[in-house]
Amino acid sequence: MSAATPGRIGEVLGMPPVPQGTWEAEALYVSPAALRRGVPPEELAGRLRALGGVAAVRVRANGFLEIAVSVPGELVEEIGLSRGAGAAERDAGGEDAARPGGRAEDAVDPTGPGGEARRAPWADSPWTWDNPGFVVGYAHARAVAVQRWAAELGVGGRFRPELLEDGLDRAVLRLLAELPGRRASRDPGWAAYAEHLALAYHDAFERAPALPSGDEEPSALHVARVRLARAVRDVLAEAMGALGLEAPARL
């Protein structure tokens, strides 16, 4: 595998890389790994340059490394998680979805730090764009729906990550690239992260469609965007799960 994904880069660095900038012009990661590990920056930079898919590695004056990747869309192939019993049925519409801000049982997560009860960060209502809980839950439901509709419309074929070059697609990729670092963080900030990812995905859903319309034939770009939607679905489900919330398949 020659993809320059966060996981592959992190294996070389010994820690997750941190995405930087908007990624509109350049998909860039930054890392202090050389300083933290006591390794000469140029030595680590050379190892990174040997990875397929790394466009450039630059050493800053402070010893930080800047890593530019050629095909940022490759990172979605790393994203996936065990969605748990009943998740596939919910995604297929086999049962009613939970409310965007609620758990299957209640709104309290008993597994918070120190065993203390932790309340859901968002209100159950109103179901409006002013409520972050609705924004996040609706984004997950939309990403789930894209998978159903793609199957119905016959959108399929080989995933070509290089096609995810639109600014809206890149904005979503930029946020997805934060996932490894947040998983490794003591304070991942799942609520704020889910909100930002959800907003970026709503923009992409509405202005960079994953599905053909009218008499339009399914294309390789549609396939790529359906795969991007699946990654968004999985990451939002993970973030909501970390907050003790059930990710809705339908609203």
Salt bridges, closest charged atoms under 4 A:
GLU26 OE1 - ARG58 NH2 3.12
GLU42 OE1 - ARG49 NH1 3.62
GLU66 OE1 - ARG58 NE 2.98
GLU66 OE2 - ARG60 NE 2.77
ASP91 OD2 - ARG83 NH2 2.84
ASP91 OD2 - ARG233 NH1 3.61
GLU105 OE1 - ARG103 NH2 3.88
ASP106 OD1 - ARG103 NH1 3.85
ASP109 OD2 - ARG118 NH2 2.38
ASP124 OD2 - ARG99 NH1 2.83
GLU162 OE2 - ARG160 NE 2.84
GLU165 OE1 - ARG170 NH2 2.96
ASP169 OD2 - ARG225 NE 3.07
GLU178 OE2 - ARG174 NH1 2.79
GLU178 OE1 - ARG182 NE 2.91
GLU206 OE2 - ARG142 NH1 3.01
GLU216 OE2 - HIS222 NE2 3.45
ASP234 OD1 - ARG83 NH1 3.43
ASP234 OD1 - ARG233 NE 2.91
GLU238 OE1 - ARG183 NH2 2.72
GLU246 OE2 - ARG90 NH2 2.74
